[in-house]
Amino acid sequence: MSLQVALRSKRFGPSEVLRDLVFQVAPGEVLAVLGPSGVGKSTLLRIIAGLDRDFDGQVRRAGRVAMVFQEPTLMPWRSARDNLRLTTGVDRAQADAALARVGLAGKGALYPGQLSLGQQRRLSLARAYAARPDILLLDEPFVSLDAALVGEMLALTESVIAEQRPATVFVTHAQDEADRLATRQMVLAAQASVCASGRRFA
């Protein structure tokens, strides 16, 4: 099992944001996490990634983790190609192939500031996919992309997951994205979490 989460509580000061979440995600599975803004979806991903360690519970991760944040977290002083190479260890040809796969062919020498927001998001996706992670965390990765490009990126993500078989946790507000990409769904609410598919995460 690539990912196991047993989260008893996560607080910010006196406010409890998350509680009583127990689930696991196997290689090749995609767990979509839905819910309103502010309910703790991104916080849950940060806990899974190991970026937030101030919680009560346990997370077990097996293998390499890659995360795509809501906002592109790129190195602005490095080219698009180097943003892939320095973080994943791929060579130049592999980096260029990864860029081409997300529609950024020929843009390897450009810096993030020379790319549109949509192109920066595609670069963030390319970097995560090029890492060939065992655990893939996606935090609203298709925000700010037009409908046609969202469709392309969903198809690309489907093919990457089918090929690489990471255990994937996908945070989204879009039910249609969750329905297309996920094998299971979990809805976070202010006081509880429910499995939209009717199956328990245990």
Backbone bond lengths (Angstrom), bond angles and torsions (degrees), N, CA, C in turn:
res aa  C-N    CA-C-N  psi(-1)  N-CA   C-N-CA  omega(-1)  CA-C   N-CA-C  phi
1 M - - - 1.458 - - 1.529 109.59 -
2 S 1.341 118.01 123.89 1.454 121.07 -175.82 1.519 113.16 -74.20
3 L 1.331 117.87 -35.74 1.458 120.89 -173.46 1.513 110.40 -139.80
4 Q 1.330 115.75 129.60 1.461 122.55 175.19 1.520 108.29 -132.91
5 V 1.323 116.35 129.19 1.456 122.32 -178.14 1.521 109.33 -126.07
6 A 1.324 116.01 127.62 1.463 122.34 172.14 1.527 106.06 -132.74
7 L 1.317 116.25 90.53 1.459 122.88 -173.96 1.523 109.23 -104.97
8 R 1.318 115.83 113.83 1.468 119.79 179.26 1.516 111.96 -83.30
9 S 1.327 117.13 -41.41 1.465 119.25 -177.95 1.523 110.59 -164.13
10 K 1.321 115.24 142.70 1.459 122.62 170.24 1.520 107.51 -132.78
11 R 1.332 116.15 125.01 1.456 121.73 -177.59 1.527 110.83 -122.52
12 F 1.311 114.24 149.71 1.453 122.49 164.50 1.524 105.76 -117.10
13 G 1.328 115.81 99.19 1.451 119.83 -173.12 1.520 109.81 64.07
14 P 1.339 117.68 -131.84 1.471 119.57 -179.52 1.523 114.20 -78.22
15 S 1.322 117.51 -10.04 1.470 120.91 -174.55 1.526 110.87 -90.96
16 E 1.322 115.98 125.18 1.458 121.16 175.37 1.520 108.58 -89.04
17 V 1.324 115.92 120.08 1.456 121.15 -176.24 1.522 111.36 -94.35
18 L 1.327 116.42 -41.06 1.466 121.62 -178.75 1.518 109.04 -132.80
19 R 1.334 115.86 147.47 1.456 118.99 174.10 1.528 109.77 -158.28
20 D 1.316 114.62 151.33 1.466 123.29 170.34 1.527 112.79 52.97
21 L 1.332 115.76 54.69 1.464 120.71 174.78 1.524 108.60 -111.70
22 V 1.312 116.53 120.82 1.458 121.82 178.10 1.527 107.63 -132.15
23 F 1.334 116.07 117.98 1.460 119.33 178.62 1.521 109.18 -159.93
24 Q 1.300 114.98 166.67 1.456 121.57 174.93 1.523 109.03 -140.75
25 V 1.311 115.32 153.25 1.461 121.29 -179.33 1.522 108.00 -131.57
26 A 1.305 115.80 123.29 1.460 122.33 -177.50 1.527 110.36 -91.59
27 P 1.326 117.89 162.77 1.459 120.37 176.15 1.529 111.77 -54.51
28 G 1.308 115.89 133.01 1.457 121.15 179.78 1.503 114.48 88.66
29 E 1.325 118.31 -12.50 1.458 121.14 178.64 1.530 110.88 -86.25
30 V 1.329 115.61 151.61 1.460 121.69 175.82 1.528 108.56 -126.78
31 L 1.311 115.95 114.89 1.460 121.74 176.25 1.521 108.35 -99.93
32 A 1.331 117.46 115.71 1.454 121.73 175.23 1.521 108.98 -89.51
33 V 1.317 116.05 134.21 1.465 122.39 177.63 1.521 107.70 -113.86
34 L 1.334 115.57 117.26 1.452 121.52 -177.88 1.522 109.73 -117.58
35 G 1.330 116.21 167.34 1.448 121.57 178.13 1.506 110.05 148.72
36 P 1.335 117.41 166.92 1.461 121.22 -177.96 1.521 112.17 -68.89
37 S 1.311 116.46 164.31 1.460 121.79 177.61 1.530 109.67 -61.38
38 G 1.340 115.37 141.45 1.451 120.51 176.63 1.505 115.54 84.51
39 V 1.334 117.18 3.56 1.455 119.32 -176.29 1.527 112.71 -87.37
40 G 1.345 117.45 -10.49 1.458 119.88 175.57 1.516 115.81 114.04
41 K 1.313 118.37 12.90 1.460 120.78 -176.86 1.528 111.41 -64.04
42 S 1.333 116.36 -50.11 1.469 119.93 179.61 1.523 111.28 -66.66
43 T 1.325 116.45 -35.54 1.460 120.30 177.01 1.525 110.47 -61.17
44 L 1.329 116.42 -41.41 1.457 120.30 178.08 1.525 110.69 -60.58
45 L 1.330 117.70 -42.75 1.463 119.81 178.81 1.522 111.44 -63.86
46 R 1.325 117.35 -39.99 1.458 120.37 179.61 1.529 111.17 -65.21
47 I 1.319 116.90 -35.24 1.461 120.89 175.69 1.526 109.78 -65.79
48 I 1.321 116.64 -45.79 1.464 120.32 179.97 1.524 110.93 -61.45
49 A 1.347 115.95 -39.26 1.467 120.56 -177.90 1.520 112.59 -72.83
50 G 1.326 117.08 -14.61 1.455 120.24 -176.94 1.510 113.38 88.33
51 L 1.330 118.15 10.55 1.459 122.40 -179.96 1.523 112.09 -84.25
52 D 1.325 117.12 -20.74 1.464 122.66 177.29 1.525 106.85 -125.70
53 R 1.308 116.68 112.62 1.462 121.87 -177.45 1.532 112.57 -107.50
54 D 1.315 116.52 3.86 1.460 120.88 -177.53 1.532 109.82 -93.70
55 F 1.321 115.52 75.20 1.470 120.75 -179.92 1.519 108.65 -151.45
56 D 1.317 114.89 164.52 1.456 121.49 177.89 1.525 108.14 -102.92
57 G 1.301 116.60 112.38 1.457 119.79 -179.12 1.514 110.64 150.04
58 Q 1.320 115.42 -161.68 1.464 120.55 -175.80 1.517 110.12 -145.89
59 V 1.323 115.14 138.42 1.461 121.92 174.01 1.518 108.02 -126.93
60 R 1.313 116.02 127.31 1.458 121.37 177.10 1.516 108.96 -114.43
61 R 1.340 114.78 121.53 1.458 121.69 -179.57 1.516 109.29 -118.44
62 A 1.305 116.97 137.52 1.458 121.43 177.31 1.523 108.65 -118.82
63 G 1.338 116.08 114.97 1.455 119.36 175.61 1.518 113.35 98.98
64 R 1.300 114.63 -165.18 1.460 122.95 -172.98 1.522 110.84 -83.71
65 V 1.335 116.62 139.09 1.460 122.92 -178.90 1.525 109.62 -113.27
66 A 1.338 116.28 135.52 1.466 121.98 171.98 1.520 108.00 -128.08
67 M 1.337 115.80 140.78 1.465 119.93 -177.92 1.517 110.37 -131.95
68 V 1.318 115.62 137.07 1.459 122.97 171.90 1.522 107.00 -108.07
69 F 1.345 116.90 116.72 1.454 122.16 -176.61 1.529 111.00 -83.98
70 Q 1.351 115.02 167.94 1.461 119.56 177.49 1.520 111.00 -59.22
71 E 1.323 116.23 -43.79 1.463 120.67 176.74 1.529 108.70 -105.59
72 P 1.317 118.06 139.25 1.468 119.92 -179.00 1.531 111.27 -56.67
73 T 1.290 116.98 124.97 1.469 121.90 178.79 1.531 107.78 -104.99
74 L 1.317 114.41 75.27 1.453 121.16 -174.86 1.527 110.22 -106.76
75 M 1.313 116.27 157.92 1.457 121.53 175.32 1.523 108.11 -86.21
76 P 1.338 118.23 106.11 1.467 120.07 -173.48 1.513 114.17 -67.09
77 W 1.326 117.32 -18.99 1.468 121.08 -179.03 1.526 112.20 -91.03
78 R 1.331 117.02 4.99 1.463 121.66 178.78 1.524 109.82 -121.78
79 S 1.316 115.33 150.19 1.469 120.18 179.09 1.520 110.66 -67.66
80 A 1.319 115.73 166.05 1.463 120.24 176.85 1.527 110.57 -57.03
81 R 1.321 116.19 -42.63 1.464 120.35 179.57 1.529 110.85 -61.95
82 D 1.325 116.10 -45.40 1.465 119.40 -178.63 1.520 112.55 -69.19
83 N 1.325 117.50 -28.28 1.456 119.53 174.94 1.526 111.01 -60.88
84 L 1.325 116.56 -30.86 1.462 120.17 175.29 1.525 111.14 -81.27
85 R 1.311 116.91 -46.47 1.464 120.01 -172.22 1.529 112.31 -66.37
86 L 1.328 116.78 -41.76 1.463 119.93 -174.68 1.523 112.60 -72.12
87 T 1.317 117.16 -25.58 1.473 119.92 -176.59 1.523 113.18 -98.98
88 T 1.326 117.20 -19.91 1.463 119.40 -176.12 1.526 113.84 -116.10
89 G 1.352 117.28 -20.11 1.454 119.92 -178.35 1.512 114.80 83.33
90 V 1.347 117.37 6.67 1.469 119.32 179.57 1.521 109.55 -74.05
91 D 1.321 116.40 158.62 1.458 119.82 177.90 1.535 109.90 -85.09
92 R 1.325 115.48 178.45 1.469 120.25 -175.12 1.528 111.39 -59.96
93 A 1.319 117.06 -45.26 1.457 120.13 -178.29 1.523 111.20 -63.64
94 Q 1.325 116.67 -41.70 1.460 120.14 178.78 1.522 111.24 -65.96
95 A 1.331 116.44 -38.24 1.463 120.16 177.94 1.518 110.59 -63.82
96 D 1.336 116.58 -44.73 1.460 119.84 179.72 1.527 111.08 -64.74
97 A 1.321 117.17 -36.15 1.463 120.22 177.15 1.525 111.10 -65.92
98 A 1.336 116.40 -39.48 1.457 120.19 178.72 1.526 110.87 -66.24
99 L 1.322 116.60 -38.77 1.462 120.11 177.00 1.520 110.94 -64.97
100 A 1.310 116.38 -43.28 1.463 119.76 179.64 1.521 110.96 -62.40
101 R 1.316 116.34 -34.77 1.469 120.45 -177.27 1.524 111.97 -64.64
102 V 1.336 117.27 -27.55 1.470 119.98 178.90 1.531 111.99 -103.46
103 G 1.330 116.75 15.68 1.458 119.97 175.63 1.504 115.07 84.98
104 L 1.347 117.74 21.59 1.453 121.47 179.91 1.527 111.64 -115.08
105 A 1.310 117.12 30.82 1.464 120.76 178.36 1.527 110.24 -59.46
106 G 1.328 116.33 135.15 1.449 121.05 178.27 1.517 114.96 81.29
107 K 1.329 117.33 2.83 1.460 120.44 -177.85 1.536 112.23 -110.59
108 G 1.311 117.37 14.71 1.454 120.73 -176.15 1.515 114.30 -62.32
109 A 1.337 117.73 -28.70 1.457 120.80 -177.34 1.529 112.85 -86.58
110 L 1.330 117.32 -8.97 1.462 120.66 -178.98 1.524 110.50 -77.52
111 Y 1.327 115.25 151.59 1.450 121.26 176.75 1.533 109.33 -92.74
112 P 1.332 118.29 157.29 1.471 120.07 -178.46 1.527 113.53 -51.90
113 G 1.354 117.19 -37.40 1.456 120.18 179.78 1.518 113.76 -66.03
114 Q 1.322 116.91 -16.41 1.461 121.47 177.77 1.528 112.08 -92.63
115 L 1.319 116.86 -0.24 1.456 122.45 -179.96 1.521 110.04 -105.84
116 S 1.329 116.59 149.47 1.457 120.51 173.26 1.517 109.26 -69.67
117 L 1.336 116.62 166.68 1.464 120.28 178.74 1.527 110.85 -59.67
118 G 1.329 115.80 -40.64 1.461 119.08 177.92 1.512 112.02 -62.27
119 Q 1.335 116.97 -40.49 1.464 120.53 177.79 1.521 111.31 -67.96
120 Q 1.331 116.92 -36.13 1.461 119.59 176.15 1.529 110.86 -63.69
121 R 1.319 116.86 -38.72 1.463 119.73 177.53 1.530 110.64 -64.90
122 R 1.317 116.17 -39.46 1.468 119.00 177.71 1.529 110.62 -65.40
123 L 1.337 116.51 -36.98 1.460 120.03 177.09 1.534 110.42 -63.90
124 S 1.320 117.34 -40.42 1.461 120.62 177.24 1.523 111.37 -62.07
125 L 1.329 115.95 -40.51 1.463 119.55 176.76 1.520 110.88 -65.15
126 A 1.331 116.38 -44.21 1.466 119.90 179.92 1.516 111.05 -59.02
127 R 1.324 116.86 -40.78 1.464 120.82 -179.62 1.525 110.89 -63.54
128 A 1.315 116.62 -42.64 1.464 119.66 179.45 1.523 111.28 -66.17
129 Y 1.318 117.36 -43.23 1.456 119.94 -178.07 1.529 111.24 -68.50
130 A 1.350 116.45 -36.96 1.463 120.18 -179.00 1.516 111.73 -65.68
131 A 1.327 116.79 -24.44 1.468 120.71 179.31 1.518 112.37 -71.00
132 R 1.322 117.71 -15.24 1.464 123.67 -177.74 1.542 109.96 49.20
133 P 1.340 115.86 60.53 1.463 119.22 -174.34 1.518 112.67 -75.73
134 D 1.320 115.18 157.07 1.461 121.55 170.12 1.520 110.60 -83.25
135 I 1.342 115.97 -27.62 1.454 122.58 176.39 1.520 107.68 -127.90
136 L 1.328 116.71 123.65 1.455 123.06 -178.14 1.522 108.72 -115.66
137 L 1.332 116.19 122.37 1.469 122.43 -178.91 1.530 108.12 -114.36
138 L 1.323 116.02 123.99 1.457 122.01 -175.92 1.521 109.12 -122.35
139 D 1.325 117.11 115.80 1.460 121.95 -178.62 1.530 109.60 -108.69
140 E 1.328 116.08 96.86 1.464 122.12 -178.82 1.533 110.99 48.65
141 P 1.328 118.57 54.38 1.470 119.78 -170.90 1.519 114.71 -71.44
142 F 1.335 118.08 -14.58 1.464 119.88 -175.31 1.523 113.18 -107.94
143 V 1.346 116.99 10.25 1.457 120.93 177.19 1.530 109.43 -61.77
144 S 1.323 116.41 140.76 1.475 123.81 176.67 1.517 113.28 76.40
145 L 1.304 118.32 4.09 1.458 120.72 174.80 1.526 109.24 -95.88
146 D 1.338 116.45 144.66 1.460 117.93 178.54 1.521 109.81 -72.34
147 A 1.336 115.43 165.04 1.465 120.96 -171.25 1.522 112.18 -57.47
148 A 1.328 117.00 -41.47 1.466 119.79 -178.66 1.520 110.50 -63.90
149 L 1.337 116.62 -42.44 1.460 119.67 -178.76 1.523 111.20 -70.99
150 V 1.333 117.43 -34.78 1.465 119.99 174.56 1.523 109.85 -57.86
151 G 1.326 116.44 -43.78 1.460 119.77 178.07 1.513 111.95 -60.39
152 E 1.343 116.77 -42.38 1.462 120.58 178.90 1.528 111.06 -64.10
153 M 1.341 116.62 -43.68 1.459 120.42 -177.63 1.528 111.60 -70.27
154 L 1.334 117.29 -33.95 1.463 119.90 174.12 1.529 110.41 -63.29
155 A 1.332 115.93 -44.01 1.469 119.47 179.27 1.526 110.16 -63.58
156 L 1.329 117.14 -41.26 1.461 120.69 178.36 1.527 110.26 -63.05
157 T 1.325 116.85 -45.48 1.461 120.56 -179.52 1.525 110.83 -62.44
158 E 1.311 116.77 -40.52 1.464 119.99 176.04 1.519 111.16 -58.53
159 S 1.335 116.53 -44.03 1.462 119.64 -177.53 1.529 111.10 -69.35
160 V 1.343 117.07 -37.36 1.461 120.42 178.31 1.517 110.81 -65.15
161 I 1.317 116.77 -43.55 1.464 120.39 179.91 1.528 110.48 -65.16
162 A 1.326 116.57 -40.68 1.465 119.89 178.55 1.529 110.93 -64.61
163 E 1.326 116.94 -36.20 1.464 121.82 -178.00 1.522 112.46 -78.81
164 Q 1.342 116.86 -47.11 1.460 121.65 -172.25 1.531 112.90 -95.42
165 R 1.317 117.62 -23.33 1.466 124.95 176.70 1.535 113.05 55.87
166 P 1.333 118.04 49.79 1.461 118.27 172.22 1.523 110.41 -76.31
167 A 1.316 116.19 157.03 1.465 120.99 166.53 1.523 106.05 -77.62
168 T 1.325 117.67 118.68 1.461 122.00 -169.28 1.517 111.50 -116.65
169 V 1.334 115.77 133.33 1.463 122.27 170.73 1.525 106.75 -117.88
170 F 1.317 115.69 124.04 1.465 123.58 -168.29 1.524 109.09 -123.68
171 V 1.321 117.01 108.32 1.467 122.02 177.06 1.527 108.72 -89.41
172 T 1.332 116.35 130.56 1.458 120.29 -179.69 1.519 109.91 -155.80
173 H 1.333 115.42 154.33 1.462 121.66 170.19 1.530 110.38 -94.56
174 A 1.317 116.68 -12.69 1.463 121.08 -170.74 1.532 110.78 -94.39
175 Q 1.309 116.87 111.94 1.456 120.60 -179.19 1.522 111.83 -62.37
176 D 1.342 116.92 -36.52 1.463 118.88 -179.15 1.524 111.24 -66.34
177 E 1.347 117.68 -34.67 1.464 120.10 175.81 1.530 110.37 -65.58
178 A 1.324 116.11 -43.45 1.463 120.18 179.04 1.522 110.84 -63.24
179 D 1.323 116.30 -42.61 1.467 119.81 -178.97 1.525 111.07 -62.55
180 R 1.311 116.78 -35.91 1.464 120.06 -177.95 1.520 112.42 -77.11
181 L 1.330 116.67 -42.75 1.457 120.01 -168.29 1.526 113.75 -93.53
182 A 1.321 117.42 -32.63 1.466 120.54 -167.76 1.518 113.42 -88.18
183 T 1.319 114.75 146.85 1.460 121.14 168.67 1.523 110.99 -90.47
184 R 1.332 116.45 -22.22 1.460 122.61 175.31 1.517 109.09 -144.12
185 Q 1.341 115.78 157.99 1.454 120.30 -179.54 1.521 110.38 -133.85
186 M 1.330 115.85 143.13 1.446 121.90 175.73 1.517 108.17 -131.69
187 V 1.332 116.24 129.97 1.454 121.88 -179.43 1.518 108.59 -106.31
188 L 1.329 116.66 123.38 1.455 121.56 176.56 1.520 109.12 -93.50
189 A 1.319 116.02 131.49 1.455 122.40 175.10 1.516 108.25 -120.30
190 A 1.325 116.13 176.82 1.459 119.98 -174.65 1.522 112.06 -61.79
191 Q 1.319 118.05 -33.85 1.459 120.46 -174.84 1.520 113.53 -121.36
192 A 1.309 118.07 -6.14 1.465 118.49 -175.49 1.511 110.00 -159.17
193 S 1.320 116.15 165.84 1.458 121.29 173.73 1.515 108.50 -125.78
194 V 1.321 115.66 142.46 1.457 119.93 -179.95 1.510 108.95 -131.24
195 C 1.288 115.75 152.77 1.459 122.03 177.36 1.515 108.32 -91.59
196 A 1.332 117.61 113.55 1.449 120.99 -174.79 1.513 112.80 -64.77
197 S 1.334 116.89 -26.98 1.459 120.05 -178.09 1.521 111.90 -82.65
198 G 1.323 116.68 -5.98 1.456 119.93 -179.78 1.502 114.57 86.05
199 R 1.347 117.63 2.98 1.453 121.54 178.96 1.515 110.34 -106.22
200 R 1.298 117.20 144.37 1.454 121.46 -178.44 1.525 110.60 -82.78
201 F 1.329 115.80 151.75 1.457 121.79 175.86 1.515 107.36 -103.02
202 A 1.286 118.30 95.57 1.468 121.47 -177.42 1.512 108.81 -148.32
